Amino acid sequence: MSDPFNPKVPAGAYDDLLADVLPQARAQRLWEPSDGPLPSLFVSHGAPPTLDDAAWLRDLYTWGQSMPKPRGIVIVSAHWENAPLAISASEAGTELYYDFGGFHPRYYQLKYRSPDATALARQVAGTLADTEPLHQFVNRGLDHGAFIPMMAMYPAADVPVIQLSMPSMNPSALLRLGERIRSLRSEGILVIGSGFMTHSFAVFRQPELIGHNQAFDAWAEDAMARGDVDALVDYRVKAPGAQVAHPTADHFVPLLLTLGAASAPGQGIETAFGRMVMGNSIRSVQMA
């Protein structure tokens, strides 16, 4: 990618992925109860240029293929904060929410027509019934923090997907939300927090700031491996480079949802892939 904002073929790498993997994606084995709980995931989701990065797309696809195909997916994206807690539209054919600007027109024409998710929405609402009021939007489709990783991980668009809002950007609130939906994993539902391990635009203007992002990434990897949830909640104070790596909380706090949904933080954590792209860490992890 010489210019990620003006590629020669917009989303061309995504077209190539589809041409290569669709039959395999459709044939992926469906989750069964004997498989046990699915992991909880944190994905660094990227913006539309992700669809021009063949390596990133392949990493996401390979990750999705490493697990049985889930019965459904519940995803919390950095791009939707709403209180009280809300759920996206669940009808098949709901249009995507193109919450970005300044890109080639093709990115606003891409579709991801996942199946009707009404039953999944009811299941999630039932899981949260005793702890949270829940509002359902009837016309808010998946935003790019949800549909871009889904386009690569499940390109056949054959898994029901719903999006939950972030009730706030308080890390503890996302941790509690993850705990409340943890039981869904035992029913074949994949729980995903979608953000970015570092999310710095300043590094575009000042490449020398990359050291702050690298230090933050290494700290987060170590804290997760140690199961130090308290440190991750208090990342603003505890993490090196936090002010550069995350000038706002929105792209980090979905990691706390993933931690909350995990069975035992610090155990069974794997990095699915992790490298620097445009000065930021795209580390993405799964937790048992």
Number of C-alpha atoms within 10 A of each C-alpha: 11 7 8 16 14 12 14 12 11 20 21 15 20 20 14 12 19 16 10 11 16 14 12 12 20 14 10 17 13 13 19 15 10 7 12 12 21 25 25 26 28 29 27 28 27 19 14 23 19 20 24 22 17 17 12 22 21 17 17 22 21 15 18 21 16 10 16 15 24 23 18 24 21 23 28 29 28 25 18 20 17 15 13 14 18 21 25 23 23 27 18 15 14 20 16 20 16 17 13 12 10 6 15 15 10 11 16 15 9 13 14 19 20 23 17 19 20 16 12 19 24 12 13 20 19 12 16 16 11 9 10 15 12 18 16 15 12 12 14 16 23 28 20 23 29 27 26 22 24 24 24 25 20 26 25 21 20 18 20 23 29 25 25 24 21 26 17 18 18 14 22 19 18 26 22 16 24 25 18 19 20 26 17 20 24 16 17 23 26 23 27 25 33 30 27 28 30 27 25 25 15 15 19 13 9 10 11 11 17 22 17 21 26 20 16 25 26 13 19 21 18 13 19 21 15 13 17 14 18 12 16 23 20 12 23 15 12 14 20 20 23 22 17 20 32 21 16 14 20 22 25 26 30 31 32 25 32 30 30 24 30 29 18 13 20 19 14 13 22 16 13 18 16 16 14 15 13 14 24 24 24 23 22 25 24 20 22 19
